[in-house]
Amino acid sequence: MTAASGKRLGRVLVQGGLITQEQLDSALAESNGRSLCATLVDQKVTDEVTFARAVADSMGLAFVDLGAIDIDANAATMISVDIARRHSVLPIRIQDDELVVAMADPANIFAIDDLRIVTGYDIKPVVAAESDLDSSIERIATMQTNVEDMVGNLESVSVDISDEDEGAGDEEAPVARILNHIVTEAIRQGAGDIYIEPGERDIRVRYRIDGVCQEIMRSPKKIHRQLISRLKIQCAMDIAERRIPQDGRFGVVLDGKSVDFRVAILPTVHGEMSVMRLLHKDAILMSLEDLGFLEQPMQRVMEAINRPYGALLVTGPTGSGKSTTLYAAINKTTKPTVNLITVEDPVEYRLEGLSQVQVHEKAGLTFASALRSILRQDPDVVMIGEIRDKETATIAIEAALTGHLVLSTLHTNDAPSALTRLTEMGVEPFLSASAINCVLAQRLARRLCRECREEYTPDEAALQRIGFPYTPGRPPRLYRAVGCKKCNNIGYKGRMGIHEVMSVTEEIERACVNHASGDEIARIAVAEGMLTLRDDGFSKVLSGLTSIEEVMRVVV
């Protein structure tokens, strides 16, 4: 930011009432080549976000939180890194034939003219915090440089690498370096999944961080075939087969942390896409107390685990943390005196001290056949990765009725629906009602960043619309996401469980035997004290752990 543009911006802020003329004069005198924003922040006159919002309001422009939006990689790379750094600007998207550009100083008409000439687009400025702009520019610059270097090296080696020779060379070959870069960045950023998705002209790489997808980079389409083949070699897949889906896994140790990758390759119209699920081995060391249970749901789960027989079912959609909860329950039951056997598809975490069986459908080792054999081993605890069909469900229920503690997962939206789902599978209601001790439904919600969360008083009409509990006329003080460097300007960092725990009581058992619907069973459970998913989520909102928006996103 030049001295002239600083003066122009300063006049705008004085006219808008954010600062006084004296404060402006003092800041300009002490700037020593720094930006007006940085000087005012150092003088504790304002903070960066307030400064940026005031600039936007004074000039009638929009303010953007760069950490909370998806930046269009094609737009961001329309200007050089040198121009972006010199003017502190970053194109974020193309909209209605205009290039939307985030700027720290929208009063800099010379920067806008430069951008118009370089890109050929009319420029629509929006305002962003200066440090957010700098970090976003550097992140894109680093990613762009790495990819350009690696692709350049790839082209200098050979663009037409044969399948047989691919990956057989040095570990630091260009394709290997690209894959290593994608994988290591995912681990360091705490991603749960990596998506490598081919398009018509390029490849898109996305990470799922705390349950939300974020685009990380785009790459030339020409490297796609070699990249996927390299991944297949890493997972011991058939690199010549491109017509059918394939599954595999590999492991990485980075910064002292061991991470397993579960890989699925799927053919699409533009080529094979890959999804890599990251399985952090330290996740299996989590205890139930670490998963965010409130006191009453925790007590109900512990009662079910401590019983010598019966079933504990964990329900929820894919990616809701069911496996992590099951392993946490296993940690509570694993003892030298207990014989614990699992049957999984796939075995996500390989553990010492228990016997784990991998399902192999093609060889005839299904959940049902494995369970029959397992029950001959006289286990005390049986963990079934998922109840998928009538045969598996029947054997699991019979095992729970004959002196075994059974832990398993089921795909339903809430806890009461688990009983009706088993009936739909063909299990007799009187059997499932007698066998099941407890059903736990769960979701994963993002935790508010403790460094930047903002306290506010919500609108009462909005609370009434969603059924949030409060005393009329006395709305509670809640927290919402803001964004800072600690959370990559997202406002959230880490995740926790939202739980609905239903103990199967005599009344619920009678209702199930009488073929009651899921809604009828839910009404009985709530009357007996069950906290619904929404109740549990709202309790965590009141505790300042998460936001209303996040609970509504994952529960509704």
C-alpha positions in Angstrom: 0.0 0.0 0.0 1.6 3.3 -1.1 1.6 6.5 0.9 -0.8 8.1 -1.6 -3.3 5.2 -1.4 -3.0 5.1 2.4 -4.0 8.8 2.5 -6.9 8.1 0.1 -8.1 5.2 2.3 -7.5 7.2 5.4 -9.8 10.0 4.2 -12.5 7.4 3.5 -12.2 6.1 7.1 -12.2 9.6 8.6 -15.4 10.4 6.7 -16.9 7.1 7.8 -16.2 7.9 11.4 -13.9 4.9 12.1 -10.9 7.0 13.0 -10.2 10.7 13.6 -8.1 13.0 11.6 -5.6 13.1 14.4 -5.3 9.3 14.4 -4.9 9.3 10.7 -2.1 11.9 10.8 -0.4 9.9 13.6 -0.6 6.6 11.7 0.7 8.1 8.4 3.6 9.7 10.3 4.6 6.5 12.0 3.9 4.1 9.1 7.6 3.8 7.9 6.4 2.1 4.7 3.9 -0.2 6.3 0.2 -0.2 5.4 -2.3 2.1 7.1 -4.1 -1.0 8.5 -1.0 -2.5 10.0 0.0 0.9 11.6 -3.5 1.4 13.1 -3.6 -2.1 14.5 -0.2 -1.6 16.1 -1.5 1.6 17.6 -4.5 -0.4 18.9 -6.9 2.0 17.2 -8.7 -0.9 15.6 -8.3 -4.5 14.5 -7.9 -5.9 11.0 -11.4 -7.3 10.5 -13.1 -4.1 11.9 -10.8 -2.1 9.7 -11.8 -4.1 6.6 -15.5 -4.1 7.4 -15.4 -0.3 7.9 -13.6 0.2 4.6 -16.3 -1.9 2.9 -19.1 -0.1 4.5 -17.7 3.4 3.8 -17.2 2.6 0.1 -20.4 0.6 -0.4 -18.6 -2.7 -1.1 -18.9 -6.2 0.2 -16.7 -7.7 2.9 -15.5 -11.3 2.4 -14.0 -13.7 4.8 -11.4 -15.6 2.7 -11.2 -18.5 5.1 -15.0 -19.1 4.8 -15.3 -19.2 1.0 -14.1 -21.4 -1.8 -11.6 -19.5 -4.0 -11.9 -20.3 -7.7 -8.4 -21.6 -8.6 -8.9 -20.6 -12.2 -9.6 -17.0 -11.2 -6.8 -16.9 -8.6 -4.2 -17.8 -11.2 -5.3 -15.2 -13.8 -2.7 -12.8 -12.4 0.9 -13.4 -11.4 2.0 -13.8 -7.8 4.1 -10.7 -8.2 1.1 -8.6 -9.1 -1.0 -10.2 -6.3 1.8 -9.4 -3.7 2.5 -5.9 -5.0 -1.1 -4.7 -4.8 -2.3 -7.1 -2.1 -5.1 -8.4 -4.3 -6.5 -11.9 -5.1 -9.1 -12.8 -7.7 -11.6 -15.1 -6.1 -14.2 -15.8 -8.8 -15.7 -14.8 -12.1 -19.3 -13.6 -11.8 -21.5 -12.1 -14.5 -18.5 -11.4 -16.8 -16.7 -9.6 -14.0 -13.6 -10.6 -12.1 -14.4 -10.4 -8.4 -11.1 -9.4 -6.6 -10.5 -9.3 -2.9 -8.5 -6.2 -2.0 -7.1 -4.7 1.2 -7.2 -1.2 -0.4 -10.1 -0.9 -2.8 -9.2 2.9 -3.1 -6.1 1.9 -5.1 -7.3 2.8 -8.6 -3.9 2.0 -10.1 -4.2 -1.6 -8.9 -7.7 -1.9 -10.4 -6.4 -0.5 -13.7 -3.5 -3.0 -13.8 -5.8 -5.9 -13.1 -8.2 -4.8 -15.9 -5.4 -4.6 -18.4 -3.8 -7.9 -17.4 -7.0 -10.0 -17.2 -9.2 -8.3 -19.8 -12.1 -8.4 -17.3 -14.0 -5.6 -15.7 -13.0 -5.6 -12.0 -15.5 -5.9 -9.1 -13.6 -5.2 -5.9 -14.5 -6.6 -2.5 -12.7 -6.1 0.8 -10.8 -8.6 2.8 -8.6 -8.4 5.9 -5.0 -7.7 5.0 -3.4 -10.7 6.8 -6.1 -13.0 5.3 -5.1 -11.8 1.8 -1.4 -12.3 2.4 -1.9 -15.8 3.7 -4.2 -16.8 0.9 -1.9 -15.4 -1.7 1.1 -17.2 -0.2 -0.9 -20.5 0.0 -1.9 -20.3 -3.6 1.6 -19.3 -4.7 3.2 -22.2 -2.9 0.7 -24.7 -4.3 1.1 -23.2 -7.8 4.9 -23.3 -7.6 5.0 -26.9 -6.4 2.6 -28.1 -9.1 4.3 -26.2 -11.9 7.7 -27.4 -10.9 6.6 -31.0 -10.6 4.6 -30.9 -13.8 7.6 -29.3 -15.6 9.8 -32.1 -14.3 7.3 -34.7 -15.4 7.2 -33.3 -19.0 11.0 -33.2 -19.2 11.1 -36.9 -18.2 8.3 -38.3 -20.4 4.7 -37.5 -20.9 3.9 -41.0 -22.2 5.1 -43.3 -19.4 4.0 -46.9 -19.9 2.0 -48.6 -17.3 4.6 -51.3 -16.8 7.4 -48.9 -16.1 5.4 -46.4 -14.1 6.3 -46.0 -10.5 9.3 -48.4 -10.8 11.8 -45.6 -10.7 13.1 -43.3 -8.1 10.8 -42.5 -5.2 11.4 -38.8 -5.9 10.1 -39.1 -9.5 7.8 -36.2 -10.5 4.6 -38.1 -10.2 5.6 -39.5 -6.8 6.4 -36.0 -5.6 3.0 -34.7 -6.7 1.3 -37.6 -4.8 3.5 -37.1 -1.8 2.8 -33.4 -1.7 -1.0 -34.1 -1.8 -0.8 -36.7 0.9 1.5 -34.8 3.3 -0.4 -31.6 3.0 -3.7 -33.5 3.8 -2.1 -35.0 7.0 -0.8 -31.6 8.1 -4.1 -29.8 7.5 -6.0 -32.5 9.4 -8.1 -33.7 6.4 -10.3 -36.7 6.7 -10.6 -37.5 3.0 -8.7 -36.6 -0.2 -10.6 -36.4 -3.5 -8.7 -36.5 -6.8 -11.4 -35.7 -9.4 -10.7 -35.6 -13.2 -12.6 -33.0 -15.2 -12.8 -32.4 -18.9 -9.6 -30.2 -19.0 -8.0 -30.5 -15.5 -7.8 -32.4 -12.2 -9.4 -31.0 -9.1 -8.0 -32.0 -5.7 -10.1 -31.4 -2.6 -9.7 -32.1 1.1 -12.6 -32.8 3.5 -11.5 -31.0 6.7 -13.8 -31.3 9.7 -16.5 -32.7 7.5 -16.5 -29.9 4.9 -14.9 -30.2 1.4 -12.4 -27.5 0.4 -10.7 -27.2 -3.0 -7.0 -27.2 -2.6 -5.5 -27.2 -6.1 -6.1 -27.8 -9.8 -3.6 -29.6 -12.0 -3.2 -30.2 -15.8 -5.2 -33.1 -17.0 -2.1 -34.6 -18.7 -0.7 -35.9 -15.4 -4.0 -37.7 -14.4 -3.2 -41.1 -15.8 0.2 -41.3 -14.3 -1.0 -40.0 -10.9 -3.7 -42.6 -10.6 -1.4 -45.4 -11.8 1.2 -44.3 -9.2 -1.6 -44.5 -6.5 -2.6 -47.9 -7.7 1.0 -49.2 -7.4 1.1 -47.8 -3.9 -2.0 -49.8 -3.0 -1.1 -53.0 -4.9 -4.0 -52.6 -7.3 -4.2 -53.7 -11.0 -2.9 -50.6 -12.9 -4.1 -52.1 -16.2 -7.7 -52.3 -15.1 -9.6 -49.0 -15.6 -13.2 -50.2 -16.2 -14.2 -51.4 -12.7 -13.9 -49.9 -9.2 -10.9 -51.0 -7.1 -10.1 -50.7 -3.4 -6.8 -50.7 -1.6 -4.7 -49.2 1.3 -1.3 -47.9 2.2 0.4 -46.4 5.2 2.4 -43.2 5.9 4.4 -42.0 8.9 4.8 -38.2 9.0 6.0 -36.1 11.8 6.0 -39.1 14.1 2.3 -39.9 13.4 1.2 -43.1 11.7 -1.7 -42.7 9.2 -3.4 -45.4 7.2 -5.0 -44.5 3.8 -8.0 -46.4 2.6 -8.3 -45.9 -1.2 -11.2 -46.3 -3.5 -10.8 -45.9 -7.3 -14.0 -45.3 -9.3 -14.2 -45.0 -13.2 -16.0 -41.8 -14.3 -16.8 -40.3 -17.8 -13.6 -38.1 -17.5 -11.4 -40.9 -16.1 -10.8 -42.6 -12.8 -11.4 -40.6 -9.6 -9.9 -41.5 -6.3 -11.1 -41.0 -2.8 -8.6 -41.6 0.0 -9.9 -41.9 3.6 -7.3 -40.9 6.2 -7.3 -43.2 9.3 -5.2 -41.7 12.1 -4.1 -44.4 14.4 -4.2 -42.2 17.4 -8.0 -42.0 16.8 -8.4 -45.5 18.1 -6.8 -44.5 21.4 -9.7 -42.1 22.1 -11.9 -43.0 25.0 -15.6 -42.5 25.2 -15.0 -39.5 27.4 -13.1 -37.8 24.6 -16.0 -38.0 22.2 -18.1 -35.2 23.7 -20.8 -37.1 25.5 -23.0 -35.3 28.0 -23.4 -36.9 31.4 -26.7 -38.7 30.9 -26.1 -40.2 27.5 -22.6 -41.3 28.7 -24.1 -43.1 31.7 -26.6 -44.9 29.4 -23.8 -46.1 27.1 -21.6 -47.3 30.0 -24.5 -49.3 31.4 -24.9 -51.1 28.1 -21.2 -51.8 27.7 -20.9 -53.1 31.3 -23.6 -55.7 30.8 -22.3 -59.2 30.1 -24.6 -59.8 27.1 -26.9 -57.9 24.7 -26.3 -55.5 21.8 -25.1 -51.9 21.5 -25.9 -50.5 18.1 -24.3 -47.3 16.8 -26.3 -45.6 14.0 -25.7 -42.7 11.7 -24.8 -41.8 8.1 -21.4 -42.5 6.5 -18.7 -40.3 8.0 -20.5 -39.7 11.3 -17.8 -41.4 13.4 -19.5 -44.7 14.1 -16.3 -46.7 13.8 -14.4 -44.4 16.1 -17.2 -44.8 18.7 -17.1 -48.6 18.4 -13.3 -48.7 18.9 -13.7 -46.4 21.9 -16.2 -48.9 23.3 -13.8 -51.7 22.6 -11.1 -49.9 24.6 -13.5 -50.0 27.5 -14.0 -53.8 27.2 -10.5 -55.0 26.2 -8.9 -56.9 29.1 -6.7 -60.0 29.3 -9.6 -61.9 30.7 -11.9 -61.0 27.8 -12.0 -62.8 24.4 -12.8 -60.1 21.8 -13.2 -60.8 18.1 -14.1 -58.3 15.3 -15.4 -58.9 11.8 -15.0 -55.8 9.6 -15.1 -54.7 6.0 -12.6 -53.3 5.8 -10.4 -53.6 8.9 -9.9 -49.8 9.3 -7.5 -49.9 12.3 -5.3 -52.9 13.1 -5.0 -53.4 16.8 -2.9 -55.5 19.2 -4.6 -57.7 21.7 -7.7 -58.7 19.7 -8.6 -60.9 16.8 -9.8 -59.1 13.7 -11.4 -60.8 10.7 -11.5 -59.1 7.2 -14.6 -59.8 5.2 -13.8 -61.3 1.7 -17.0 -61.6 -0.3 -15.4 -63.1 -3.4 -13.8 -65.9 -1.3 -17.1 -66.5 0.4 -16.1 -64.9 3.7 -19.2 -62.7 4.4 -20.3 -61.1 7.6 -22.7 -64.0 8.2 -20.2 -66.8 7.5 -17.5 -65.1 9.6 -20.0 -64.6 12.5 -20.9 -68.3 12.5 -17.3 -69.3 12.8 -16.5 -66.6 15.4 -19.3 -67.8 17.7 -17.5 -71.2 17.8 -14.4 -69.5 19.3 -16.4 -68.7 22.5 -15.9 -64.9 22.4 -17.1 -62.7 25.2 -17.4 -59.6 23.0 -18.1 -59.5 19.2 -17.7 -56.4 17.2 -19.5 -56.5 13.8 -18.5 -53.7 11.4 -21.9 -53.3 9.9 -25.3 -55.1 9.9 -26.2 -55.1 6.2 -28.7 -57.9 5.7 -31.1 -60.2 7.3 -28.7 -63.1 7.8 -26.1 -61.0 9.6 -28.8 -59.3 11.7 -30.3 -62.6 12.7 -27.0 -64.1 13.8 -26.0 -60.9 15.7 -29.3 -60.8 17.6 -29.0 -64.5 18.4 -25.5 -64.0 19.7 -26.7 -61.1 21.9 -29.4 -63.4 23.3 -27.0 -66.3 24.0 -24.5 -64.6 26.4 -22.4 -62.4 24.1 -21.9 -58.6 24.1 -22.4 -57.5 20.5 -21.2 -54.1 19.2 -22.2 -53.1 15.7 -23.4 -50.3 13.4 -26.5 -49.8 11.4 -27.5 -47.1 8.9 -30.5 -45.2 10.3 -31.2 -41.5 10.9 -32.0 -41.7 14.6 -31.9 -44.2 17.5 -35.6 -45.3 17.6 -35.5 -46.2 13.8 -32.9 -48.9 14.5 -35.6 -51.2 15.9 -38.0 -50.7 13.0 -35.0 -51.1 10.6 -34.2 -54.6 11.9 -37.9 -55.5 11.6 -37.8 -54.4 7.9 -34.7 -56.6 7.5 -36.8 -59.6 8.6 -35.7 -60.0 12.2 -38.6 -60.8 14.5 -39.5 -57.8 16.7 -39.6 -59.8 19.9 -36.1 -61.0 19.3 -34.5 -57.6 18.5 -36.3 -55.9 21.4 -35.1 -58.5 23.8 -31.5 -58.5 22.5 -30.7 -54.8 22.2 -29.6 -53.0 25.3 -29.0 -49.6 23.8 -29.0 -47.7 20.5 -26.7 -44.7 20.0 -27.3 -42.3 17.1 -24.6 -39.7 16.4 -23.4 -37.0 14.1 -20.1 -35.0 14.0 -20.3 -31.3 14.4 -17.4 -28.8 14.1 -16.1 -27.2 17.3 -15.9 -23.4 17.4 -12.3 -22.1 17.5 -11.7 -21.1 21.1 -9.3 -18.3 19.9 -11.7 -16.3 17.8 -15.3 -17.3 18.6 -17.6 -14.3 19.1 -20.3 -13.9 21.7 -23.6 -12.5 20.6 -27.3 -12.3 21.5 -29.5 -14.2 19.0 -32.8 -13.0 17.6 -35.7 -14.4 19.5 -37.8 -15.0 16.4 -35.0 -17.1 14.9 -34.7 -19.2 18.1 -38.5 -19.8 18.1 -38.4 -21.0 14.4 -35.9 -23.7 15.2 -37.3 -24.7 18.6 -34.2 -23.6 20.6 -34.9 -23.7 24.4 -34.9 -20.3 26.1 -36.9 -18.1 28.5 -39.0 -15.6 26.5 -37.6 -12.1 26.9 -34.2 -13.4 28.1 -32.4 -14.9 25.0 -29.2 -16.6 25.9 -25.7 -15.4 25.1 -24.3 -17.7 22.4 -21.2 -18.0 20.3 -20.6 -17.9 16.5 -17.7 -18.5 14.1 -15.4 -15.7 13.1 -12.1 -17.0 11.8 -8.4 -16.5 12.7 -5.0 -17.8 11.8 -5.2 -20.7 14.3 -8.3 -22.1 12.5 -7.3 -21.1 8.9 -9.9 -18.4 9.0 -12.7 -20.9 9.1 -14.0 -20.3 12.6 -14.0 -23.9 13.5 -11.3 -26.3 14.6 -11.8 -30.0 15.4 -15.0 -31.9 15.7 -17.1 -33.5 18.5 -20.0 -35.9 18.6 -23.7 -35.0 18.9 -25.5 -38.0 20.4 -28.9 -39.6 20.9 -28.8 -42.5 23.3 -31.9 -44.7 23.7 -32.0 -47.4 26.3 -34.4 -50.2 25.4 -36.8 -50.3 28.4 -39.7 -52.6 29.0 -42.2 -50.1 27.5 -40.1 -49.6 24.4 -39.7 -53.4 24.1 -43.5 -53.8 24.3 -44.0 -51.1 21.7 -41.5 -52.8 19.3 -43.2 -56.2 19.8 -46.5 -54.5 18.9 -45.0 -53.2 15.6 -45.0 -49.6 16.7 -43.5 -47.1 14.3 -40.2 -45.3 14.8 -42.1 -42.1 15.7 -44.1 -43.9 18.4 -41.0 -45.4 19.8 -39.3 -42.0 19.8 -42.2 -40.4 21.8 -41.8 -43.1 24.4 -38.0 -42.7 24.6 -38.3 -38.9 24.9 -40.9 -39.3 27.7 -38.4 -41.6 29.5 -35.7 -38.9 29.3 -33.9 -39.5 26.0 -32.1 -36.4 24.7 -32.7 -36.2 20.9 -29.9 -35.3 18.5 -31.2 -31.7 18.4 -31.5 -31.5 22.2 -27.9 -32.7 22.6 -26.7 -30.3 19.9 -28.5 -27.3 21.5 -26.9 -28.2 24.9 -23.5 -27.9 23.3 -24.5 -24.6 21.7 -25.4 -23.3 25.1 -22.0 -24.5 26.4 -20.2 -22.5 23.8 -18.8 -25.6 22.1 -20.4 -25.1 18.7 -22.8 -22.8 16.9 -26.5 -23.0 16.1 -25.7 -23.0 12.3 -23.4 -26.0 12.7 -26.0 -28.1 14.7 -28.7 -27.3 12.1 -26.3 -28.3 9.4 -25.6 -31.8 10.7 -28.8 -32.7 12.5 -31.6 -31.5 10.2 
